[in-house]
């Protein structure tokens, strides 16, 4: 087994030779149609609906504004309760109409609290505060800027970038990997970003390199992205930067996953329960890097993103720049509207996305793709049959798990066994669903199981804390009782000593009195 030192040495040579990860699928990409037209901007909507939950975690943001208050573009309007989880900002200027439950883009399909903004059409910015000398600034200052400007991972995980970058800085990570390998079919927002704004990707790479203290940056793209490779290489030559390399990886799903991409570039596996920084690596999405450049260099918070609108259910697929909070139906209208036989609306790609109950849901930070599917695109519902133990799911699993065994453990509520068999390492990529001949919705089961593990862990933590509080209370009560008994004993001891002293005094007085009486009798 390689030592930690040799692993670091191997990881530092990332990209010099490509490797393979276990499993995966070769899928039709269906990206060309959405990349034919250049990026265009969605007009500012008359109403924006800004969900208060737009980062990894369960807690919604706390509003910083009240109904009736006027806000400016880029102004902070909500803050997350956890330190390092960032802020939400007004995507444009206008008036806060309400804070109310509205349809949100969430797997549950439920409504959630949203800031409703009536836009004024002026698009007036608040005062921006860029970091002018960021190349020589303290990395901690850059971390704080990423936090206050609401930068999160735009590859789908929406984990706060400030936390991730700060951890990498303290762990002395040596290589930053910018993930531009969009492996899921239809999604092409990152590809269009790299095509049209390569200089911003390079600037974002430099910003994150300064924030993390890394020595080297790799921009990983798919080998089918010839146009992207050309424009990035040209931008690198102009910048005269020899610390950034562009590496093309093979197009196999899900090589864009963080752990799979690391394995492709280094041949190393991130340890179960571990992090890329354990190997001296940090992975960030290319769109996250561009947003970091906006925040640090220009002082602009994250208020918009590129969204792929595609699928056979929309007339003119393309990539759009949309303000956060824009209703999804306005993006569809920008693409010519729906086809007559549209059947389902999906946020994300066909493998890891989830169906939306309504197109009134707004664009959020995690909205990389809106997929309009027809009935022909959707696999007909098949009756779920018993597992035949064929092993196909294990063959394609990129996390090297045993999906059939995990499924049995989850259905039988053997949570400790499921955790031991690596349920927490499942990336919910959908490969096992795709090949299962018994039509078992394995990914849904694993999503449910992962949620149960988190719930049980939370309950276990709460139970442990309650037990610790109970034990501490018992110790405190025992100490109070012991102290009280000790005080009583000391008081009794003092009382006995006092009584004995009084008795001795009385006896002495009695003896003295007898002595005087005897002397009196003698004299008489």
Order of alpha helices (4+ residues) and beta strands (2+ residues): alpha-beta-beta-beta-beta-beta-beta-beta-beta-alpha-alpha-beta-alpha-alpha-beta-alpha-beta-alpha-beta-alpha-beta-beta-alpha-beta-beta-beta-alpha-alpha-alpha-alpha-alpha
